[in-house]
């Protein structure tokens, strides 16, 4: 029989894991660019980070994209868009 509490625990772990990764992504971006990005402006799908922010901020991020990806390698992040 299907146990709903087991299913909900799996979903909670996934959500908490993504929140932790997004927090680390924002801290790495802030460290290298001095730009603060709120967690609600970052989305992670299929190990790709999508950032929804101004063009100016995106340009600053993309200038140091390789450095950011190298530092986020432990999270299996493959691209920043």
N, C-alpha and C positions, 0 to 999 in steps of 0.2 A: 504494500500500500504506500502511496505517496505521502511523505511527511512534509508539510508546508514549512515548518520551522527550519529544517535542513536547507531547503531551497532559499529561504530568506537570509540565512547565514551566508550562503554563497554570494548572493547579490550584495550584501552589506560589505563583505570582504573586498569585492571588486570595486565598489564605489569608494571605499576608504583607501584602497591601493592607488586608484587614479588621483584622488585628492592629494595624497602624499607626493606622487610624481609631479603633479601640476605645481605643488608648492616648491619642489626642488627646481623645476623648470623656471619659475618666476625668480627664485633666488639667484640662479646661475645667470639669467638674463640681466638682472639688476647688478650683479657683480661685474659684468663685462661691459655694460652699456649705460649704467646709471638710470635706467628706465624702469619704473615700477608698473607692472601689469597686474590687474586684479585677476583672481582665479576664474571669475565668470567670463573672462575674455580669452581663455585658453581652453582648447578641446583636444583630446588625444583619441585618435582612431587609427587602428592598425599600425601602431608604433610611429605615427606621424603626428607632430604637434601642429595644430592650426591656431594661429594667433589672429584675433579680431581686434585690431587697434588702428591707430592713425597711420598714414603713409610714412610720415616722418619716423615714427617708432619702428615700423617694419623695415625701413631702409637701414636704420642703425643696427637692428638685429641681424639683418642679412649680411652686413659688412663683417660681422664676427661669427657668422653661421658655422663655419668649420670648427672654430674654437668651442662653441657651444655644444656642437654634436660630439666632439671629442670628450668633453666633460660629462655629457649625459649618456655616454656609451654604456654605462652600467645598467641603464634602464631600457636598453634595446631601442632607443629612439633612432630612427633612420633618416628622418628629414624634418625640417621646419618650414612651414608654409604660412 
